[in-house]
Amino acid sequence: MSMARSSSLLVAFSAIFFLSLSAAFAHQTEQAEQASEVRPETGEVEQLFSISAEDLAHHLGAVEHGEEPSSQILRELRDEIGDYIDEHTAVIADDEHCELIETDFVGLPAADGRVHYHQKWQCPPRPREVAFENRIMIDSAGGYRHMGRIQVGEAIHPTVFDTRFPTYAVYPDIDEEPSQAESAQPRFVWQGLLHILFGFDHILFILALLFAVRRFWSLVVVVTAFTVGHSLTLALSALDIWTISPRIIEPLIALSILYVAAKNIVSGGDWRHVWSLALAFGLIHGFGFSYILRGDLPLPADQAIWALLAFNLGVEIGHLAVVAVAFPLVYWLRSNKEKLFSGVNRWINAAIVGAALYWMIDRIFFW
């Protein structure tokens, strides 16, 4: 097999791999949200769901993927949408299902292209545990994700409902002390992992770094340097000690990818002090990792440090997964197929340069 053909096959394989990852959540066009409030004294629970009308209509078979449902279609689907949401949600207090006593839509069709659906549940007064279940569209191909906010008194518990974690429990304190919630650590590990596996810019940065690593111990040093860098700024930003606007950081992330990939092309993947760039650029990427914790998935007030550590652990697991898959192949090519490695290095990093250049322009001028 010729070097050019081998290089082309590897490039094609990489493209298919990344496109398949992006397709996994491609059907979720917008962020879905669930806002819940528990009133422990009366046992009342109110919820408001905000979900893409396109996603719901597509899931129910009324429109094709990418087709926006008309107002008439949504009106015709009104009862079906309501029944579907009711059947795929539940509130459970002290192991007993609560009664759904009221439902209504908030402006269907809504002007923002979303379905806003309100529920009111009646649970036994003064429950010790209230569990929420949300399985809306999570059984669809690729799953679905809902960003949740559960309020109990003055305490607000952020969470995520998805295929891996469709339920979440809170523990109202009937003596009017701050309510507690189930451990956030498993969820934040999972979200950190997803953040990497579907954060293609970070994956491409790691991949570009691997082309500059010649030995296993160099890999250990580079991975450690990147970990130290991003862990520091992730913590500083997520804990609101020091942060930088994403309008600055996101173009810099793209620039870091562009720089490493271009340097690989120019040097043939043979350059020194890779660890120092990994450390410096890790500081930039850490701010990027923090934005989900400052926006969509804020750290729970009562578990902030543990949730932050869990999220960072998930990020590291994602990084190591990419390294475990890509580095053996890159190392084998470098050690055994020098000419083939040269071609693969050039083609793969050229593709990474193109992607990074697109991201940088988009983030500077069209953010």
Secondary structure, DSSP 8 states (H G I E B T S, - for coil): --HHHHHHHHHHHHHHHHHHHHHHTTT--S-EEEEEEEETTTTEEEEEEEEEHHHHHHHTTSS-TT----HHHHHHTHHHHHHHHHHTEEEEETTEE-EEEEEEESSSS-TTSEEEEEEEEE--SS-S-EEEEE-TTTTSTT---EEEEEEETTEEEEEEESSS--EEEEE--TTSS--EES-SHHHHHHHHHHHHHT-HHHHHHHHHHHTT--SHHHHHHHHHHHHHHHHHHHHHHHTTSS---HHHHHHHHHHHHHHHHHHHHHHTS--S-HHHHHHHHHHHHHHHHHHHHHTTS---GGGHHHHHHHHHHHHHHHHHHHHHHHHHHHHHHHHH-HHHHHHHHHHHHHHHHHHHHHHHHHHHH--
